[in-house]
Amino acid sequence: MKPALRDNHPAVPSGWHCFRQGHALASALEQELEPWLQKIFGYYLLKIGDLSSQLSLPSARLRQQLTLGSAEGQAELPTGAKMIAEPDALPIAAASVDAVLLSHCLEFQSDPHHVIREAHRVLIGDGYLLLSGFNPHSVLGLTRFAPWLKNEFPWQGHFFSAARIKDWLHLIGFEVVGEQRFFCSSMLSPDYKAGRWQRFSERHLRYFASSYLLVARKRELPLTPIRPKWQVQTGFSTAQGISARHGAQRKSIK
C-alpha cells in the first residue's frame, strides 16, 4: 500500500472561512449528513477538527456533541463540551463514543492513517464514522496542479480518492455502508452561484463532484472458542483383539 506520510507538518484550516466558497461547502455537507444522523442513535458524537466542530447538526439524534480542534478554531464556537487536541492523539477512552465526524481532515494531516486508527479506537462496536474529503478526480482536484494555488486552501492539502480511503477503512476494520458525491464547484471564485451548469453537474456528473462523503461502521468479529475433539479410547487395542481371536481358533481345531 502506498504510504501517505508527509515529512513536513501541513497547514490546517481553522474554519470554513479559509476556503473560497467555504460556507457554501459547509452547508452542502450539512445537507448530506442530515439523513445519516437521523439514523444514528446513542450518547456521544465526536467532531474531530475545526471544520467538523463548526458544522451545525441540529438533526443529530445523539444526546451530546463533543468538539475537538485547535485553540483558534474552538474559540469561535459557543460554550459547550470543547477540547483542544490533535486529531491523531485523541484524549478519549477507547470504545466510548457512538459516532465520529471527520470533515475534510485527512488532507491536512501528516499521518492520515493514524487519524483513522484513532477514530476506530474511540468508537464503540458498530459505531459510525462519517468522513468527507476533496475529490482529486474533479475540476477542484485538477486545479491543485496550478502553481499559483499551491499556497491556498484547500490546494495546500493532499487529496485522497474515495477508493483509497475505503481501502484504509477496510484494512483497519470498518465496513463502508454509504458513499455520496456532492458540491460540483471548482471553488475558484469567491462566491458560489448555483447556476445551470451546477444543477446539471449535480444531477448527471456527481462522480466528478468536488467532495465525497463516506459512512462506515466499526465491525468487531466475535471470538468463537474451538472445542477440543475428545476421542474415547477402548480398553484394548485392535492388535490384541485379533491375536485373542486367533488363539481361540487354534484351541478349537485341536
Secondary structure as a PSIPRED ss2 file (coil, helix, strand):
# PSIPRED VFORMAT (PSIPRED V4.0)

   1 M C   1.000  0.000  0.000
   2 K C   1.000  0.000  0.000
   3 P C   1.000  0.000  0.000
   4 A C   1.000  0.000  0.000
   5 L C   1.000  0.000  0.000
   6 R C   1.000  0.000  0.000
   7 D C   1.000  0.000  0.000
   8 N C   1.000  0.000  0.000
   9 H C   1.000  0.000  0.000
  10 P C   1.000  0.000  0.000
  11 A C   1.000  0.000  0.000
  12 V C   1.000  0.000  0.000
  13 P C   1.000  0.000  0.000
  14 S C   1.000  0.000  0.000
  15 G C   1.000  0.000  0.000
  16 W H   0.000  1.000  0.000
  17 H H   0.000  1.000  0.000
  18 C H   0.000  1.000  0.000
  19 F C   1.000  0.000  0.000
  20 R C   1.000  0.000  0.000
  21 Q C   1.000  0.000  0.000
  22 G H   0.000  1.000  0.000
  23 H H   0.000  1.000  0.000
  24 A H   0.000  1.000  0.000
  25 L H   0.000  1.000  0.000
  26 A H   0.000  1.000  0.000
  27 S H   0.000  1.000  0.000
  28 A H   0.000  1.000  0.000
  29 L H   0.000  1.000  0.000
  30 E H   0.000  1.000  0.000
  31 Q H   0.000  1.000  0.000
  32 E H   0.000  1.000  0.000
  33 L H   0.000  1.000  0.000
  34 E H   0.000  1.000  0.000
  35 P H   0.000  1.000  0.000
  36 W H   0.000  1.000  0.000
  37 L H   0.000  1.000  0.000
  38 Q C   1.000  0.000  0.000
  39 K C   1.000  0.000  0.000
  40 I C   1.000  0.000  0.000
  41 F E   0.000  0.000  1.000
  42 G E   0.000  0.000  1.000
  43 Y E   0.000  0.000  1.000
  44 Y E   0.000  0.000  1.000
  45 L E   0.000  0.000  1.000
  46 L E   0.000  0.000  1.000
  47 K E   0.000  0.000  1.000
  48 I E   0.000  0.000  1.000
  49 G C   1.000  0.000  0.000
  50 D H   0.000  1.000  0.000
  51 L H   0.000  1.000  0.000
  52 S H   0.000  1.000  0.000
  53 S H   0.000  1.000  0.000
  54 Q C   1.000  0.000  0.000
  55 L C   1.000  0.000  0.000
  56 S C   1.000  0.000  0.000
  57 L C   1.000  0.000  0.000
  58 P C   1.000  0.000  0.000
  59 S C   1.000  0.000  0.000
  60 A C   1.000  0.000  0.000
  61 R E   0.000  0.000  1.000
  62 L E   0.000  0.000  1.000
  63 R E   0.000  0.000  1.000
  64 Q E   0.000  0.000  1.000
  65 Q E   0.000  0.000  1.000
  66 L E   0.000  0.000  1.000
  67 T E   0.000  0.000  1.000
  68 L E   0.000  0.000  1.000
  69 G E   0.000  0.000  1.000
  70 S C   1.000  0.000  0.000
  71 A H   0.000  1.000  0.000
  72 E H   0.000  1.000  0.000
  73 G H   0.000  1.000  0.000
  74 Q H   0.000  1.000  0.000
  75 A H   0.000  1.000  0.000
  76 E C   1.000  0.000  0.000
  77 L C   1.000  0.000  0.000
  78 P C   1.000  0.000  0.000
  79 T C   1.000  0.000  0.000
  80 G C   1.000  0.000  0.000
  81 A C   1.000  0.000  0.000
  82 K E   0.000  0.000  1.000
  83 M E   0.000  0.000  1.000
  84 I E   0.000  0.000  1.000
  85 A C   1.000  0.000  0.000
  86 E C   1.000  0.000  0.000
  87 P C   1.000  0.000  0.000
  88 D C   1.000  0.000  0.000
  89 A C   1.000  0.000  0.000
  90 L C   1.000  0.000  0.000
  91 P C   1.000  0.000  0.000
  92 I C   1.000  0.000  0.000
  93 A C   1.000  0.000  0.000
  94 A C   1.000  0.000  0.000
  95 A C   1.000  0.000  0.000
  96 S C   1.000  0.000  0.000
  97 V E   0.000  0.000  1.000
  98 D E   0.000  0.000  1.000
  99 A E   0.000  0.000  1.000
 100 V E   0.000  0.000  1.000
 101 L E   0.000  0.000  1.000
 102 L E   0.000  0.000  1.000
 103 S E   0.000  0.000  1.000
 104 H C   1.000  0.000  0.000
 105 C C   1.000  0.000  0.000
 106 L H   0.000  1.000  0.000
 107 E H   0.000  1.000  0.000
 108 F H   0.000  1.000  0.000
 109 Q C   1.000  0.000  0.000
 110 S C   1.000  0.000  0.000
 111 D C   1.000  0.000  0.000
 112 P H   0.000  1.000  0.000
 113 H H   0.000  1.000  0.000
 114 H H   0.000  1.000  0.000
 115 V H   0.000  1.000  0.000
 116 I H   0.000  1.000  0.000
 117 R H   0.000  1.000  0.000
 118 E H   0.000  1.000  0.000
 119 A H   0.000  1.000  0.000
 120 H H   0.000  1.000  0.000
 121 R H   0.000  1.000  0.000
 122 V H   0.000  1.000  0.000
 123 L E   0.000  0.000  1.000
 124 I E   0.000  0.000  1.000
 125 G E   0.000  0.000  1.000
 126 D E   0.000  0.000  1.000
 127 G E   0.000  0.000  1.000
 128 Y E   0.000  0.000  1.000
 129 L E   0.000  0.000  1.000
 130 L E   0.000  0.000  1.000
 131 L E   0.000  0.000  1.000
 132 S E   0.000  0.000  1.000
 133 G E   0.000  0.000  1.000
 134 F E   0.000  0.000  1.000
 135 N C   1.000  0.000  0.000
 136 P C   1.000  0.000  0.000
 137 H C   1.000  0.000  0.000
 138 S C   1.000  0.000  0.000
 139 V H   0.000  1.000  0.000
 140 L H   0.000  1.000  0.000
 141 G H   0.000  1.000  0.000
 142 L H   0.000  1.000  0.000
 143 T H   0.000  1.000  0.000
 144 R H   0.000  1.000  0.000
 145 F H   0.000  1.000  0.000
 146 A C   1.000  0.000  0.000
 147 P H   0.000  1.000  0.000
 148 W H   0.000  1.000  0.000
 149 L H   0.000  1.000  0.000
 150 K C   1.000  0.000  0.000
 151 N C   1.000  0.000  0.000
 152 E C   1.000  0.000  0.000
 153 F C   1.000  0.000  0.000
 154 P C   1.000  0.000  0.000
 155 W C   1.000  0.000  0.000
 156 Q C   1.000  0.000  0.000
 157 G C   1.000  0.000  0.000
 158 H C   1.000  0.000  0.000
 159 F C   1.000  0.000  0.000
 160 F C   1.000  0.000  0.000
 161 S C   1.000  0.000  0.000
 162 A H   0.000  1.000  0.000
 163 A H   0.000  1.000  0.000
 164 R H   0.000  1.000  0.000
 165 I H   0.000  1.000  0.000
 166 K H   0.000  1.000  0.000
 167 D H   0.000  1.000  0.000
 168 W H   0.000  1.000  0.000
 169 L H   0.000  1.000  0.000
 170 H H   0.000  1.000  0.000
 171 L H   0.000  1.000  0.000
 172 I H   0.000  1.000  0.000
 173 G C   1.000  0.000  0.000
 174 F E   0.000  0.000  1.000
 175 E E   0.000  0.000  1.000
 176 V E   0.000  0.000  1.000
 177 V E   0.000  0.000  1.000
 178 G E   0.000  0.000  1.000
 179 E E   0.000  0.000  1.000
 180 Q E   0.000  0.000  1.000
 181 R E   0.000  0.000  1.000
 182 F E   0.000  0.000  1.000
 183 F C   1.000  0.000  0.000
 184 C C   1.000  0.000  0.000
 185 S C   1.000  0.000  0.000
 186 S C   1.000  0.000  0.000
 187 M C   1.000  0.000  0.000
 188 L C   1.000  0.000  0.000
 189 S C   1.000  0.000  0.000
 190 P C   1.000  0.000  0.000
 191 D C   1.000  0.000  0.000
 192 Y C   1.000  0.000  0.000
 193 K C   1.000  0.000  0.000
 194 A C   1.000  0.000  0.000
 195 G C   1.000  0.000  0.000
 196 R H   0.000  1.000  0.000
 197 W H   0.000  1.000  0.000
 198 Q H   0.000  1.000  0.000
 199 R H   0.000  1.000  0.000
 200 F H   0.000  1.000  0.000
 201 S H   0.000  1.000  0.000
 202 E H   0.000  1.000  0.000
 203 R H   0.000  1.000  0.000
 204 H H   0.000  1.000  0.000
 205 L C   1.000  0.000  0.000
 206 R H   0.000  1.000  0.000
 207 Y H   0.000  1.000  0.000
 208 F H   0.000  1.000  0.000
 209 A C   1.000  0.000  0.000
 210 S C   1.000  0.000  0.000
 211 S E   0.000  0.000  1.000
 212 Y E   0.000  0.000  1.000
 213 L E   0.000  0.000  1.000
 214 L E   0.000  0.000  1.000
 215 V E   0.000  0.000  1.000
 216 A E   0.000  0.000  1.000
 217 R E   0.000  0.000  1.000
 218 K E   0.000  0.000  1.000
 219 R C   1.000  0.000  0.000
 220 E C   1.000  0.000  0.000
 221 L C   1.000  0.000  0.000
 222 P C   1.000  0.000  0.000
 223 L C   1.000  0.000  0.000
 224 T C   1.000  0.000  0.000
 225 P C   1.000  0.000  0.000
 226 I C   1.000  0.000  0.000
 227 R C   1.000  0.000  0.000
 228 P C   1.000  0.000  0.000
 229 K C   1.000  0.000  0.000
 230 W C   1.000  0.000  0.000
 231 Q C   1.000  0.000  0.000
 232 V C   1.000  0.000  0.000
 233 Q C   1.000  0.000  0.000
 234 T C   1.000  0.000  0.000
 235 G C   1.000  0.000  0.000
 236 F C   1.000  0.000  0.000
 237 S C   1.000  0.000  0.000
 238 T H   0.000  1.000  0.000
 239 A H   0.000  1.000  0.000
 240 Q H   0.000  1.000  0.000
 241 G H   0.000  1.000  0.000
 242 I H   0.000  1.000  0.000
 243 S H   0.000  1.000  0.000
 244 A H   0.000  1.000  0.000
 245 R H   0.000  1.000  0.000
 246 H H   0.000  1.000  0.000
 247 G H   0.000  1.000  0.000
 248 A H   0.000  1.000  0.000
 249 Q H   0.000  1.000  0.000
 250 R H   0.000  1.000  0.000
 251 K H   0.000  1.000  0.000
 252 S H   0.000  1.000  0.000
 253 I H   0.000  1.000  0.000
 254 K C   1.000  0.000  0.000
